[in-house]
Amino acid sequence: MANTRSAEKQQRQAAKATVRNRAGKSRLKSALKKARTSIEGGDAGAGVVSTGFSEIDKAAKRGIIKDNTADRYKARLAAAAKRTAK
């Protein structure tokens, strides 16, 4: 329980941010899963990878994931697409 007005405000802000971040992370995970399954299914088109990259970049821009994490996700997604393209 918060003891001061500023601590109460921080609690309210943290609760809002938690909801916002959870929704963003869920959206990112869904996009990654969709991209990975389509790549595994043999549909490694540019649109699939591009959509995945876009969601990763948006999550990094909003601070949901760190920049290096975004780079790692994009590298792995590109490598998977390259493997199936051969």
C-alpha positions in Angstrom: 0.0 0.0 0.0 1.3 3.4 -1.0 2.0 5.8 1.9 2.3 9.1 -0.1 0.4 10.8 -2.9 3.3 10.5 -5.2 3.6 6.7 -4.4 -0.1 6.3 -5.1 0.3 8.1 -8.5 3.3 5.9 -9.3 1.2 2.8 -8.6 -1.5 4.1 -10.9 1.0 4.8 -13.7 2.7 1.4 -13.2 -0.7 -0.4 -13.5 -1.4 1.4 -16.8 2.0 0.7 -18.2 1.7 -2.9 -17.2 -1.5 -3.3 -19.2 0.0 -1.4 -22.1 3.2 -3.4 -22.2 1.4 -6.7 -21.8 -0.8 -6.0 -24.8 2.2 -4.9 -26.9 4.2 -8.0 -25.9 1.3 -10.2 -26.8 0.9 -8.5 -30.2 4.6 -9.0 -30.8 4.6 -12.7 -29.8 1.5 -13.3 -32.1 3.2 -11.7 -35.0 6.5 -13.6 -34.5 4.6 -16.9 -34.2 2.6 -16.2 -37.4 5.8 -15.3 -39.2 7.7 -18.4 -38.0 4.8 -20.8 -38.8 4.5 -19.4 -42.3 8.2 -19.6 -42.8 8.2 -23.2 -41.6 5.3 -23.9 -43.9 7.4 -22.9 -46.9 5.9 -19.5 -47.4 8.9 -17.4 -46.7 7.7 -14.4 -48.8 9.0 -10.9 -48.3 5.6 -9.8 -46.9 5.8 -12.3 -44.0 9.3 -11.3 -43.0 8.5 -7.6 -43.5 5.4 -7.8 -41.3 7.5 -9.5 -38.6 10.2 -6.9 -38.8 7.6 -4.1 -38.6 6.1 -5.5 -35.4 9.6 -6.0 -33.8 10.6 -2.5 -34.7 7.3 -1.1 -33.2 7.9 -3.0 -30.0 11.4 -1.7 -29.7 10.3 1.9 -30.4 7.7 1.7 -27.7 10.2 0.3 -25.2 8.5 -3.1 -24.9 11.7 -4.8 -25.8 15.2 -3.5 -25.9 17.0 -2.6 -29.1 19.5 -5.5 -29.0 16.6 -7.9 -28.4 14.8 -6.6 -31.4 18.0 -7.0 -33.5 18.4 -10.6 -32.3 14.7 -11.4 -33.2 15.1 -9.8 -36.6 18.4 -11.7 -37.3 16.9 -15.0 -36.4 13.7 -14.4 -38.4 15.8 -13.4 -41.5 18.0 -16.5 -41.0 15.0 -18.8 -40.8 13.6 -17.2 -44.0 16.9 -17.6 -45.8 17.2 -21.2 -44.8 13.8 -22.1 -46.2 14.3 -20.0 -49.4 17.1 -22.3 -50.5 
